[in-house]
């Protein structure tokens, strides 16, 4: 598999630069975070069970950061690889998890053939995308997923309010109403299977949202 070498948009380049700058500290902070998040692990376990039922190909973690979620998915028995916009994050992921393939790339322009993935995990990776750009991300996710493949989205939930920008620790991010995000993904060809909302834990500022979705059959 090869990857496109494209010039990122100014917003994507700024996000990549911001994560490059904090990558070492971020990786150390996030490495064992799932250990204290049983509900989040339950979502990933449900996704893994569903992804194993689709035999089209591997699972991709898009926006994989330092690789800890991809490693968790591997430990759940999935054939997984990771893609991230930040070269420093990818280097750290490769160093920490040498048995998993990690590549630099943008999740809105994947060098993958149509329908080649069994599943996609987007774990807080579309949070920095301006709302106007999300339809293109979801269209790309749908393109590379096999019909019947599964997508899991983790994001910051707006607690019933509208889409809201906030001062994320790394770069500007957006909180989404769960219904609004589900509707937007539905317009790209995804069917909701389930959702999980959890209240912020100590040290967290915002409610966390999780959507589990299936790629609908392609027309024709």
N, C-alpha and C positions, 0 to 999 in steps of 0.2 A: 504494500500500500504506500502510495506517495501522497504528499500533501502540497496543496497549492501555496505558492509564495505570493501573497498579495499585500498591497499597501493598506493597512487598516485605516478606518475612518479616524478623524481626530478624536472622537469620543472613545473609541476602542483603544487607540494608542495611549490616551491619557489614563484609561483604566489599567492597561497593561503596565505602564510605567509606575503607577501608584502601587500595584501589587509587587512589582519587582523590588521596589524600595523597602517594603516591609516583609518580604517573603520569609526571611530566616526567622524573624520574631513570630510571624503568623503560623508558620509550620510548627514551631515549638509549642505555641499556645493551643493549636487545634489538634495535635497528634492523637491524643487520647480522649477527645471530647465525647465520642459516642459511648464511652464506658458509663457515663452518668446520665444518659438520655435513653431510657428504656422505650419510650413511645416512638422516638425517632428510629430506633433499631427495629421496632415492630413494623414500621412502614417499609423499611428496606428489606426485611425478611419476607413480607407479603409480596413486594415487587420481585424478589428473587424467585419465589415459588412460581409466580406467573411467568417470568422470563424463561424459566426452565421448560415451560410448556410450549414455547415457540422455538422452533429449531432452525430459523432462518440464518442465524449467525451470532456473532458475539454481542455483548452489551457494551455500550460506550458511556463513560462518565464525561459529560461535556461541561467544561469549566471545573476541572478536577483539582485545581490548586495543588497542594503538596501531596495529594494522593491517598489520604487516609480513608476516604469513602470507597475509592476503587479497591483498596486493600481489603476493606470489610466485605465488599461484594465478592471478591475472590475467595475469601474465607467462607462465604456462604455457598461456594461451589460454582460460581459463574465464570465464564470466559470473558474477561473484561479488559478494556484498555481505556486510557484517559487522554483527553485533549484539553489544553489550556492556552490562553492567549499570552501568558507571562512566561518568557523563557527561563527566568530564575525559578519560578515555581516548578516548571517541568524538570529542571536540573535537580531540584531537591527531591521531587517525587521519584525520579530514576535512582537517586542515591539511596533513598529510604526503602524502596520496594523494587529491587532489581529484577524480580521475576515478572513484573507487569510492564507492558509497553506504554510509554507516555510520549506524546507528540505535541509540538507547538502548532496551534491552529485556532481558527475562529469558528465558533459553533454556528454562525450564520452562513458559513461557506465551507462545508465539509467535502473533502475529496473522497467521497464514497458513492458507490452506485446506488440507484434507487432500491429500496427494500432490502438492504443487506444486514440490518441490525434486528436482533430480537428484542432489544430494550435500550432505553436511554434514561440515564439519571441526570437530572439537572438540579443539583443540590446547592441552593442559594447562588446559582450562577447566572440567572437572568435578572437578578435584582438591580443591576446597574444599567440595564438597557432602558433608554427612554421609552415611555409607553408607545409612542408612534412606531418604534422599531420592533416591538414584540411580535406582531403578525408575521414578519419575515422570519424570525427565529422559529416560530411554531411551524411555519410552512416547511422550513428546512428539516426540522425534526420529523415531520410527517413523511417527507420525501425519502429519508434514509431508513425509516422503520418499515419492516414488513407489515402487511395487513395482519391485524391481530397481535402485533407487538405492543409492548407496554412502555409507558412514560411515567416517571415520577418527578414531580416538581416540589421543591422545598423553597419557601419564600417567607418574607415578613408580611403578616396580615394586617389590614388597616382597621380591624375591629369595627366593621360596618360602615366605615367612612369611605370617601373616594380614594382614588390613587393619590398617594402622598409622597413627595420627596422628603428624605431625611438625611441627616449628617452621619452616614455610616463612617466607621472608623478609618476606612481606606479610601473610599470614593463615594460620591453621591449615589444613593440608592433609592428604591421606590418600594413603598408598602402598597399591597394590592388587596382589594376585597376578594374573598375567595370565590364568590359567585361571578364576579367580573372576570377573574383570571380563567375560571372554568369555561365561561362563555367564549372568551377569546380563543382558547385552545380548541373548543368545539367547532369554531368557524374554520379551523385549519384541518379538521377531520378527526378529532379525538372525541371519544365517548368516556364520560366520567364513570369510574368504577367505585371510588370511595374517596373520602377526605378525612383528614385528621387535623384538628386545631388544638393547640395546647397553649396554656397561659405562660407568660414569661417566668423563668426560674430566677432565683437570686442572681443578680449581675446581668440579667437580660432586660432590655428595655421594651421589647415589643412582642406581641403574640406571634406565634409561629404557625404557618399554614403548610399543609402537605396535600397534594392532589395526586391520586393514582388514576391513570387514564389508559385507554386502549385505542390503538390506531384502527379506525374504522376501515371496512373493506373499500378498496379503491373502485370508483365507478367504472363500469365497463369491463 
